[in-house]
């Protein structure tokens, strides 16, 4: 085993022991180590890091290359303390501009069409699971992974609370839900237990095999549901994703507050907490996700300064 590979393994083990998942980060770092090993390189150099970052058939986007290079840079800073010959790639070696994917904001009609599309899924348990999953994401804004990780013990139907564990930032939170959502979850739970008496997991949502839903496998089925629902993808936009239900929930909530005339600035921390954001600025981003929201925010700002519409 090369010295760099041993150091990379130790580094990843240390970070994971501190609570970091490092799923994508770890894969990319080990891919870089494989690149060095294939070339019998025992020193991390800037040239090697740049060559590896750009040697990807997935994308020719400089921003994508920059994100790959960032993985090496973070590890190189650690490795340089142990191996002085290590070169740390400069921050400005490749342009890096953080870009969010423009979300698809589902209309109520599109969500209804998605739910109708689930009726064609077979067997019955699969249809019920997808219908309930989409409904829950649409009315709570949960991350897809958070919904998949819900266990039966996390769904409190008596008090109308969901306990969301192991979130994106390693924290837990409780999410109150409406009585209609409680009713829908209860209906799903009863049907699930009737159709699958001996599940292989304590998960709330289960596959037809009785296992926990695999988040990585969901996009394939969802793409078929989007097509069946007749949801059109505008030119230049990404295909609607399951995660966009979260964006749609947040945007609809903000729109409702603006239309009701409430103090959105004061309410925004509530939405941040509900969505599990560690920083309210992450929630502010939703203001730019909808032209209607931008127009309402601009009108509110103009009114505050005494401007006439």
C-alpha positions in Angstrom: 0.0 0.0 0.0 1.4 3.4 -1.0 2.0 6.1 1.6 -0.5 8.4 0.1 -3.2 5.7 0.1 -2.5 4.9 3.7 -2.7 8.5 4.6 -5.9 8.9 2.6 -7.5 6.0 4.4 -6.5 7.3 7.8 -7.8 10.8 6.9 -11.2 9.5 5.8 -11.5 7.3 8.9 -10.6 10.2 11.2 -13.2 12.5 9.5 -15.9 9.8 9.6 -15.2 9.2 13.3 -16.0 12.9 13.8 -19.4 12.4 12.2 -18.7 13.3 8.6 -20.3 11.0 6.0 -17.9 11.9 3.2 -19.7 9.6 0.7 -18.9 11.6 -2.5 -15.8 13.2 -1.0 -14.4 9.8 -0.1 -15.1 8.3 -3.6 -13.4 11.2 -5.3 -10.4 11.2 -3.0 -9.8 7.5 -3.5 -10.3 7.9 -7.2 -7.4 10.5 -7.1 -5.3 8.0 -5.1 -5.9 5.4 -7.8 -4.8 7.9 -10.4 -1.5 8.4 -8.6 -1.0 4.7 -8.0 -1.5 3.9 -11.7 1.3 6.3 -12.5 3.6 5.2 -9.7 3.5 8.6 -8.1 4.3 8.8 -4.4 4.1 12.6 -4.1 1.0 14.7 -4.4 1.7 17.4 -6.9 -0.4 20.3 -8.3 0.1 19.1 -11.8 -1.2 15.6 -11.0 -4.1 17.0 -9.1 -5.1 19.3 -12.0 -4.7 16.5 -14.5 -6.9 14.2 -12.5 -9.5 16.9 -11.9 -9.9 17.5 -15.7 -9.7 13.8 -16.7 -13.4 13.1 -16.3 -15.7 12.1 -19.1 -18.7 13.2 -17.0 -18.3 16.9 -17.7 -16.0 19.4 -19.4 -17.4 22.2 -17.1 -14.6 24.0 -15.4 -16.8 24.4 -12.3 -17.1 20.6 -12.1 -13.3 20.3 -12.5 -12.9 22.8 -9.7 -15.1 20.9 -7.3 -13.0 17.7 -8.0 -9.8 19.7 -7.4 -11.2 21.1 -4.1 -11.3 17.5 -2.8 -7.6 17.1 -3.5 -6.8 20.5 -2.0 -8.6 19.8 1.3 -6.7 16.5 1.6 -3.4 18.1 0.5 -3.5 20.6 3.3 -3.8 17.7 5.8 -1.1 15.7 4.0 1.4 18.6 3.8 1.8 18.5 7.6 2.9 14.8 7.4 4.6 14.9 4.0 6.4 18.2 3.5 7.0 17.5 -0.3 3.2 17.6 -0.8 2.0 20.5 -3.1 -1.3 22.1 -2.2 -3.1 23.2 -5.4 -3.8 27.0 -5.4 -7.3 28.1 -4.7 -7.5 30.1 -7.9 -6.1 27.4 -10.2 -9.6 26.8 -11.6 -12.7 29.1 -11.5 -15.1 28.1 -8.9 -18.6 29.5 -8.9 -21.2 27.9 -6.7 -24.3 27.3 -8.8 -27.5 25.8 -7.6 -29.6 23.8 -10.1 -32.7 25.9 -10.9 -35.5 23.9 -9.4 -38.8 23.0 -11.1 -41.6 24.5 -9.0 -44.5 22.2 -9.2 -48.0 23.6 -9.5 -50.8 22.1 -7.5 -52.1 20.6 -10.7 -48.7 18.9 -11.5 -48.6 17.4 -8.0 -52.1 16.0 -8.4 -51.0 14.6 -11.8 -48.0 12.9 -10.2 -50.2 11.3 -7.6 -52.6 10.0 -10.2 -49.6 8.6 -12.1 -48.7 6.5 -9.1 -51.9 4.5 -9.5 -50.4 2.7 -12.5 -47.5 1.3 -10.5 -47.5 -2.3 -9.5 -47.9 -4.0 -7.2 -50.3 -2.2 -4.9 -47.8 -1.6 -2.1 -45.4 0.1 -4.6 -48.2 2.5 -5.7 -49.2 3.3 -2.2 -45.6 3.9 -1.1 -44.9 6.3 -3.9 -48.2 8.1 -3.5 -47.6 8.7 0.2 -44.0 9.6 -0.3 -44.7 12.2 -2.9 -47.6 13.6 -0.8 -45.4 13.8 2.4 -42.5 15.6 0.5 -45.0 18.0 -1.0 -46.6 19.1 2.3 -43.5 19.0 4.6 -40.6 19.9 2.4 -38.6 17.0 3.9 -35.4 16.0 2.0 -35.9 12.8 0.1 -33.2 11.0 2.2 -34.9 12.2 5.4 -38.2 10.6 4.4 -36.5 7.4 3.4 -34.7 7.2 6.8 -37.9 7.6 8.8 -38.5 4.6 11.1 -41.9 3.6 12.5 -40.8 4.9 15.9 -40.1 8.3 14.2 -43.7 8.7 13.1 -45.9 9.8 16.0 -49.4 9.7 14.7 -50.9 10.6 18.2 -49.1 14.0 18.5 -48.7 14.6 14.7 -44.9 14.7 14.9 -42.1 13.3 12.7 -38.7 12.9 14.2 -36.1 13.5 11.5 -32.8 11.9 12.4 -29.4 11.9 10.8 -30.1 15.0 8.7 -27.8 16.6 6.1 -25.9 18.3 8.9 -26.0 15.5 11.4 -28.7 16.9 13.6 -32.2 15.8 14.7 -35.4 17.8 14.5 -39.1 17.4 15.0 -41.5 18.3 12.2 -45.2 18.9 13.1 -47.6 17.8 10.5 -51.2 18.6 9.7 -54.1 16.3 10.8 -54.8 15.4 7.1 -51.1 14.3 6.8 -51.5 12.2 10.0 -54.6 10.6 8.5 -52.8 9.8 5.2 -49.7 8.4 7.0 -52.0 6.2 9.2 -53.8 4.9 6.2 -50.5 4.0 4.5 -49.2 2.3 7.7 -52.3 0.1 7.9 -52.2 -0.8 4.2 -48.4 -1.5 4.4 -48.9 -3.9 7.4 -51.7 -5.6 5.6 -49.8 -6.1 2.3 -46.5 -6.9 4.0 -46.9 -8.6 7.3 -43.2 -9.4 7.9 -41.0 -6.4 6.7 -37.2 -6.8 6.8 -36.8 -3.3 8.3 -38.2 -0.9 10.8 -38.5 1.8 8.1 -41.8 3.6 7.7 -41.6 3.5 3.9 -40.8 0.1 2.5 -40.1 -1.4 -0.9 -42.0 -4.4 -2.2 -39.2 -6.6 -0.8 -39.9 -5.3 2.7 -36.6 -3.3 2.7 -36.0 0.4 3.3 -36.4 2.6 0.2 -33.0 3.2 -1.5 -32.8 6.9 -2.3 -30.4 6.2 -5.2 -33.0 4.1 -7.0 -35.9 6.6 -6.7 -35.0 9.0 -9.6 -35.6 6.3 -12.2 -39.2 5.6 -11.1 -39.8 9.3 -10.6 -38.7 10.1 -14.1 -41.4 7.7 -15.4 -44.0 9.4 -13.1 -43.1 12.8 -14.5 -43.5 11.6 -18.0 -46.8 9.8 -17.2 -48.1 13.0 -15.5 -47.4 15.0 -18.7 -45.2 17.5 -16.9 -43.3 19.5 -19.6 -39.6 20.3 -19.3 -38.8 23.7 -20.7 -35.8 24.0 -23.0 -32.6 24.6 -21.1 -34.1 23.4 -17.8 -33.3 20.3 -15.8 -35.7 17.5 -15.6 -38.0 17.9 -12.6 -36.6 16.0 -9.6 -38.1 14.5 -6.5 -36.1 17.0 -4.4 -37.9 19.9 -6.2 -40.9 19.1 -4.1 -38.9 20.6 -1.2 -38.3 23.8 -3.2 -42.0 23.9 -4.2 -43.1 23.6 -0.6 -40.7 26.4 0.6 -41.7 28.7 -2.3 -45.4 28.1 -1.8 -45.1 28.8 2.0 -43.3 32.1 1.3 -45.9 33.1 -1.4 -48.6 32.4 1.1 -47.0 34.6 3.7 -46.6 37.5 1.3 -50.1 37.2 0.1 -51.4 37.2 3.7 -49.4 40.3 4.4 -47.4 38.8 7.3 -43.9 39.8 8.3 -41.9 37.4 6.1 -38.6 38.6 7.6 -39.8 37.6 11.1 -41.2 34.3 9.9 -38.2 33.2 7.9 -36.3 31.6 10.9 -39.4 29.5 11.5 -39.2 28.1 7.9 -35.4 27.6 8.3 -36.0 25.5 11.4 -38.8 23.5 9.9 -36.7 22.7 6.8 -33.6 21.9 8.8 -31.4 24.7 7.5 -28.5 25.5 9.8 -28.3 29.1 8.4 -31.3 31.3 7.4 -29.4 32.5 4.4 -30.1 29.0 2.9 -33.8 29.8 3.2 -33.4 33.2 1.7 -32.3 31.6 -1.5 -35.9 30.5 -2.1 -36.8 34.1 -2.6 -34.9 34.0 -5.9 -36.4 30.7 -7.0 -39.7 32.2 -8.2 -40.4 35.3 -10.4 -43.7 35.7 -8.5 -41.8 35.7 -5.2 -39.3 38.2 -6.5 -42.1 40.5 -7.7 -43.8 40.4 -4.3 -40.6 41.0 -2.4 -39.8 43.9 -4.6 -43.3 45.4 -4.1 -43.0 45.0 -0.4 -39.6 46.7 -0.4 -40.9 49.5 -2.6 -43.8 50.0 -0.3 -41.5 50.2 2.7 -39.7 53.1 1.0 -42.9 54.9 0.1 -42.7 54.1 -3.7 -45.8 53.9 -5.7 -46.4 50.7 -7.7 
